[in-house]
Amino acid sequence: MRLRKADWLFVCAAALVVLSVSLLPSPRDRNPPVPHTPEHRGLASEKDCLRCHHVGGTRPLPSRHPKRQDCWRCHKAAMD
């Protein structure tokens, strides 16, 4: 089976799309990391974030923040 010129162009275009999508920045690259403060060191799980970052807490999340509870998906965890 021989590939035609149009087939090669399609394969090259698909490879270019895959390459350009793989080079897009991830959410972790654009969002601030978890600060290196005593309050943030040693967090066992993402649920610990909600002790302070809830409505009425000491540091509530901004209103435009997504209503998610998987913090480390977008924020790099603090290093001990």
N, C-alpha and C positions, 0 to 999 in steps of 0.2 A: 504494500500500500504506500503510495507516494503522497506526501503532503503538498498541497498547492500553496501558492504565495499568500492567499487569503488566510489559510490555516496557520501559517507561520506568524502572520501579523496578529491574529487573534491570540495565539499562545504568548507572544511578546507583550501584548497589551494586558493580558491577564496577569502575567508575571510582574509587570510594572505596577499594577493596582495592588497586588499582594505586597510588594516591596514597600510602596508608599504608605499603606495602612500600617505595616509593621513598624514604621519609623515614627508614627504619631506618638506624642508624649502620653504617658499613662497618668491617671489622676494623682498618683503618688508623687509624680514629678512637679505638678502644678500646685499642690496643696501644702500648707505649712506642716512641718513635722511636729510630733508631740514634743513639747519643751523638756529640757533636761533640768527639771526642778525636783526638789524632794517629793512634792505631791505626786509627780508623774512617774517617778522611778519605781520599778517593781510592780507595775500594774499586772495583775494575774490574768485579767480578761477585759474585754471591751465593756462589759457591764460595769466595771469599776469607774468608767468615765462618767456614767450617769449619776454618780454620787454628787458631783459638782455641776455637771453640764446638763441640767434640766430646768424647766420653767420654774422660777423661784429659787433656783440654786445659787451658789456663790458666783458662778461663771456660766450663766445660761448661754445656749447656742444662739447665734443670730437668727432672726426670723427667716432669712433666705437659705439657711442651712438645710440640707435634705433631712427628712424625718427617717433616719436609718439608725441602726444600732450596731453596724459593723464598721466601727471607727477605723480599724487598721487596714481596711480595704483602700482607703484614700489617704490616710496619714501614717507616715513611718513611725513605728513604735520607738520610744525613748530607749537609748542604750544605757545599760548600767555601767 
